[in-house]
Amino acid sequence: MNDVKHPAEGARPNFVPEAPVKLLSAAEMKEAVPRLGLLLKACVEDGAGIGFVLPLDEEKAARFWRDKVGLLEEGGAHVLVAREENDIVGVVMLVPAPQDNANHRADVAKLLVHPGHRRKGIARKLMEAIDGLALSLDRWLLVLDTVTGDRAEKLYPTCGYRKVGVIPDYAYGSHGTLDATTVFYKDLRSGAADS
Ligand SMILES: CC(C)(COP(=O)(O)OP(=O)(O)OC[C@H]1O[C@@H](n2cnc3c(N)ncnc32)[C@H](O)[C@@H]1OP(=O)(O)O)[C@@H](O)C(=O)NCCC(=O)NCCS
């Protein structure tokens, strides 16, 4: 990956995360699409309930990320990746709310760590970087949801997220049965996340 200047580079936040996390420009995202597709596919095949059902082919997984390149160019989404030995092993996306009355809020989506690189603190580093990225954009209210009972449900409270509640039968899991989802939020204003 190189630091190719993009015409819409102005939409890129002025935020530099700590290695191994990196904020992708739209050009870098384009280059990373095949690897991100493989990461998505590996997570879905491992049972992650992240919007896809099995079987998921490589092209469809890659398309999900390719479709986000335009959003990155416009500043409608931001993508952080975690790298090990020049390979992308984790990703997470910040999607600022587009509504005029919600310019303090953002969704956190598609936190994925490759099954071969789990329990090494990669997700935690990505979630720490998301806080910095969000604050650099003046977005201090973060919202996310995750499959109820999934390991990610244990992760978010340790990152300062508060559980809102559970929506039953929210979506089909990768294996075709309906799962509940648990909604969380985090308030990044000073001290509020710990209260
Ligand atoms: C959930 C996920 C992102 C965690 O990634 P990870 O890099 O392994 O997580 P970390 O090593 O940073 O773990 C951070 C904390 O999360 C919790 N956690 C993570 N995996 C866990 C597991 N298998 N069992 C219990 N707790 C777990 C723990 O509290 C852990 O802290 P600890 O290691 O100090 O105990 C990863 O398992 C994944 O990609 N899953 C599939 C995709 C998915 O479901 N994403 C969430 C979408 S909302």
The ligand as an SDF file (V2000), in Angstrom:
LIG
                    3D

 48 50  0  0  0  0  0  0  0  0999 V2000
  -15.1040  -10.6190   17.9290 C   0  0  0  0  0  0  0  0  0  0  0  0
  -13.7060  -10.5000   17.3190 C   0  0  0  0  0  0  0  0  0  0  0  0
  -13.6310   -9.2460   16.4750 C   0  0  0  0  0  0  0  0  0  0  0  0
  -12.6610  -10.4280   18.4540 C   0  0  0  0  0  0  0  0  0  0  0  0
  -11.3820  -10.2570   17.8630 O   0  0  0  0  0  0  0  0  0  0  0  0
  -10.0220  -10.5790   18.6730 P   0  0  0  0  0  0  0  0  0  0  0  0
   -8.9050   -9.8660   17.9980 O   0  0  0  0  0  0  0  0  0  0  0  0
   -9.8850  -12.0340   18.8470 O   0  0  0  0  0  0  0  0  0  0  0  0
  -10.3310   -9.9070   20.0790 O   0  0  0  0  0  0  0  0  0  0  0  0
   -9.2510   -9.4400   21.1580 P   0  0  0  0  0  0  0  0  0  0  0  0
   -8.1190  -10.4080   21.1800 O   0  0  0  0  0  0  0  0  0  0  0  0
   -8.9190   -8.0060   20.9420 O   0  0  0  0  0  0  0  0  0  0  0  0
  -10.0730   -9.6290   22.4880 O   0  0  0  0  0  0  0  0  0  0  0  0
  -10.5540   -8.5080   23.2190 C   0  0  0  0  0  0  0  0  0  0  0  0
  -11.5350   -9.0070   24.2680 C   0  0  0  0  0  0  0  0  0  0  0  0
  -12.7260   -9.4910   23.6530 O   0  0  0  0  0  0  0  0  0  0  0  0
  -13.2450  -10.6060   24.4100 C   0  0  0  0  0  0  0  0  0  0  0  0
  -13.1610  -11.7990   23.5670 N   0  0  0  0  0  0  0  0  0  0  0  0
  -12.6520  -11.8760   22.3240 C   0  0  0  0  0  0  0  0  0  0  0  0
  -12.7800  -13.1460   21.8450 N   0  0  0  0  0  0  0  0  0  0  0  0
  -13.3790  -13.8560   22.8150 C   0  0  0  0  0  0  0  0  0  0  0  0
  -13.7870  -15.2190   22.9280 C   0  0  0  0  0  0  0  0  0  0  0  0
  -13.5760  -16.0970   21.9460 N   0  0  0  0  0  0  0  0  0  0  0  0
  -14.3710  -15.6140   24.0800 N   0  0  0  0  0  0  0  0  0  0  0  0
  -14.5810  -14.7390   25.1040 C   0  0  0  0  0  0  0  0  0  0  0  0
  -14.2010  -13.4380   25.0700 N   0  0  0  0  0  0  0  0  0  0  0  0
  -13.6270  -13.0050   23.9250 C   0  0  0  0  0  0  0  0  0  0  0  0
  -12.3590  -10.7150   25.6300 C   0  0  0  0  0  0  0  0  0  0  0  0
  -12.8880   -9.8610   26.6200 O   0  0  0  0  0  0  0  0  0  0  0  0
  -11.0500  -10.1610   25.1000 C   0  0  0  0  0  0  0  0  0  0  0  0
  -10.2070   -9.6620   26.0980 O   0  0  0  0  0  0  0  0  0  0  0  0
   -9.1040  -10.6580   26.7650 P   0  0  0  0  0  0  0  0  0  0  0  0
   -8.3900  -11.3480   25.6290 O   0  0  0  0  0  0  0  0  0  0  0  0
   -8.2430   -9.6920   27.5220 O   0  0  0  0  0  0  0  0  0  0  0  0
   -9.8870  -11.6070   27.5990 O   0  0  0  0  0  0  0  0  0  0  0  0
  -13.3850  -11.7410   16.4470 C   0  0  0  0  0  0  0  0  0  0  0  0
  -13.6420  -12.9120   17.1780 O   0  0  0  0  0  0  0  0  0  0  0  0
  -14.1450  -11.7870   15.1380 C   0  0  0  0  0  0  0  0  0  0  0  0
  -13.6910  -11.2540   14.1270 O   0  0  0  0  0  0  0  0  0  0  0  0
  -15.3020  -12.4670   15.1330 N   0  0  0  0  0  0  0  0  0  0  0  0
  -16.0870  -12.6130   13.8910 C   0  0  0  0  0  0  0  0  0  0  0  0
  -16.6660  -11.3210   13.4150 C   0  0  0  0  0  0  0  0  0  0  0  0
  -17.6070  -10.7030   14.3970 C   0  0  0  0  0  0  0  0  0  0  0  0
  -18.4790  -11.3420   14.9390 O   0  0  0  0  0  0  0  0  0  0  0  0
  -17.4130   -9.3980   14.6070 N   0  0  0  0  0  0  0  0  0  0  0  0
  -18.2500   -8.6060   15.4490 C   0  0  0  0  0  0  0  0  0  0  0  0
  -19.2470   -7.9330   14.5980 C   0  0  0  0  0  0  0  0  0  0  0  0
  -20.2570   -6.8720   15.5940 S   0  0  0  0  0  0  0  0  0  0  0  0
  1  2  1  0
  2  3  1  0
  2  4  1  0
  2 36  1  0
  4  5  1  0
  5  6  1  0
  6  7  2  0
  6  8  1  0
  6  9  1  0
  9 10  1  0
 10 11  2  0
 10 12  1  0
 10 13  1  0
 13 14  1  0
 14 15  1  0
 15 16  1  0
 15 30  1  0
 16 17  1  0
 17 18  1  0
 17 28  1  0
 18 19  1  0
 18 27  1  0
 19 20  2  0
 20 21  1  0
 21 22  1  0
 21 27  2  0
 22 23  1  0
 22 24  2  0
 24 25  1  0
 25 26  2  0
 26 27  1  0
 28 29  1  0
 28 30  1  0
 30 31  1  0
 31 32  1  0
 32 33  2  0
 32 34  1  0
 32 35  1  0
 36 37  1  0
 36 38  1  0
 38 39  2  0
 38 40  1  0
 40 41  1  0
 41 42  1  0
 42 43  1  0
 43 44  2  0
 43 45  1  0
 45 46  1  0
 46 47  1  0
 47 48  1  0
M  END
$$$$
